[in-house]
Amino acid sequence: MTDVYVYYFLPTGSRSVEDVSNRRATLETIKGLGEPVMESQIVVDHTEVDDNGFVRGHEANESHPTDLLWSQIMSLERRARSRENEAFLLNGGPDAKSKYLLTLESRELLKQAQTLRAQRLESLTGGVTGQIVDLLRQSAGSD
């Protein structure tokens, strides 16, 4: 399990915002290509970064807010699975604390993904889903 920080970057010699890379990369990769845009930092699982240090396909197409949410959801879920897998390999005894922390972290990442899924659904349905949930709650409370 490894979290990796990735960034958009400005190619060497460029000063225009329009020239920002269309894919994020690790700082190590960016060193030879330009300057990182530090405000664009996100965390992804190591499995989402290719051998060249660039984030694989899904992060490259973030033109729509729901696409961005979807890629964040997938990243959170990958990171959670990575922690679950590592926790599964640990035994009790001296590894018990590490196993517990990995499991806790995995649950928290999945909770974040669930929150983003709800936001994405709201965005896709124009808020209709939230209205339906509110109506169901109201009808359940009036019984």
C-alpha positions in Angstrom: 0.0 0.0 0.0 1.4 3.3 -1.1 -0.2 6.7 -1.5 1.4 8.8 -4.1 1.1 12.6 -4.5 0.6 13.8 -8.0 0.4 17.2 -9.6 -0.4 19.0 -12.8 2.7 20.9 -14.1 3.8 23.8 -16.3 6.3 22.6 -18.9 9.8 24.2 -18.7 9.8 27.7 -20.2 6.0 28.1 -20.1 4.3 30.8 -18.2 0.8 30.5 -19.5 -2.0 28.7 -17.6 -3.2 27.3 -20.9 0.0 25.3 -21.1 -0.7 23.3 -17.9 -0.3 19.5 -18.4 -3.4 17.6 -19.1 -2.2 14.7 -16.8 -0.9 14.7 -13.3 2.5 13.2 -12.5 4.7 12.6 -9.5 7.3 15.2 -8.5 10.1 12.9 -9.6 8.6 12.7 -13.1 7.9 16.5 -13.2 11.6 17.3 -12.3 12.7 16.9 -15.9 9.6 18.3 -17.5 8.7 21.6 -15.7 7.3 23.1 -12.5 4.6 21.4 -10.5 1.4 23.3 -9.8 1.4 22.7 -6.0 -2.3 23.6 -5.6 -3.3 20.7 -7.9 -1.9 18.1 -5.6 -4.1 15.0 -5.0 -3.3 11.6 -3.5 -3.8 8.4 -5.5 -2.9 4.8 -4.9 0.4 3.6 -6.4 -1.6 1.3 -8.7 -3.0 4.4 -10.4 0.4 5.7 -11.6 2.1 4.2 -14.6 5.8 3.3 -15.0 6.6 6.8 -16.3 5.1 8.5 -13.2 1.9 9.7 -14.8 -1.6 9.1 -13.5 -3.3 6.5 -15.7 -6.2 7.4 -18.0 -9.1 8.2 -15.7 -7.4 11.3 -14.2 -6.6 12.7 -17.6 -10.2 13.4 -18.5 -11.6 15.7 -15.8 -13.5 18.1 -17.9 -16.8 17.5 -16.2 -17.3 17.8 -12.4 -19.0 14.4 -12.2 -16.0 12.9 -14.0 -13.8 14.5 -11.4 -16.0 13.1 -8.6 -16.0 9.6 -10.3 -12.2 9.6 -10.5 -11.9 10.7 -6.9 -14.3 7.9 -5.8 -12.4 5.3 -7.7 -9.1 6.5 -6.2 -10.5 6.4 -2.7 -11.8 2.9 -3.2 -8.5 1.7 -4.6 -6.7 3.2 -1.7 -9.1 1.5 0.7 -8.7 -1.9 -1.0 -4.9 -1.5 -0.8 -5.1 -1.0 2.9 -7.6 -3.9 3.3 -5.2 -6.2 1.4 -2.2 -5.2 3.5 -4.3 -5.6 6.7 -5.3 -9.1 5.6 -1.7 -10.2 5.3 -0.9 -9.1 8.8 -1.2 -11.5 11.7 -2.0 -10.7 15.4 0.6 -10.1 18.0 3.0 -7.3 17.1 1.1 -6.6 13.9 -2.3 -6.2 15.6 -2.0 -2.4 16.0 -0.9 -1.9 12.3 -3.7 -4.2 11.2 -6.3 -2.2 13.2 -5.0 1.1 11.9 -5.1 -0.1 8.3 -8.6 -1.4 8.7 -9.7 1.9 10.3 -8.1 3.9 7.5 -9.8 1.7 4.9 -13.2 2.3 6.5 -12.6 6.0 6.5 -11.6 6.1 2.9 -14.7 4.1 2.0 -16.8 6.5 4.0 -15.3 9.4 2.0 -16.0 7.6 -1.2 -19.6 7.0 -0.2 -20.0 10.7 0.5 -18.7 11.6 -2.9 -21.0 9.0 -4.5 -23.9 10.8 -2.9 -22.7 14.1 -4.2 -22.2 12.7 -7.6 -25.7 11.2 -7.7 -27.1 14.6 -6.6 -25.2 16.3 -9.3 -26.3 13.8 -12.0 -30.0 13.9 -10.9 -30.2 17.7 -10.3 -31.0 17.2 -6.7 -34.1 15.0 -7.4 -32.5 12.1 -5.4 -32.3 14.3 -2.3 -35.9 15.3 -2.6 -37.0 11.7 -2.9 -35.0 10.8 0.2 -36.6 13.7 2.1 -40.1 12.6 1.1 -39.4 9.0 2.1 -38.1 10.2 5.5 -41.2 12.4 6.0 -43.6 9.6 5.1 -41.7 7.2 7.4 -41.9 9.7 10.2 -45.7 10.2 9.8 -46.6 6.6 10.4 
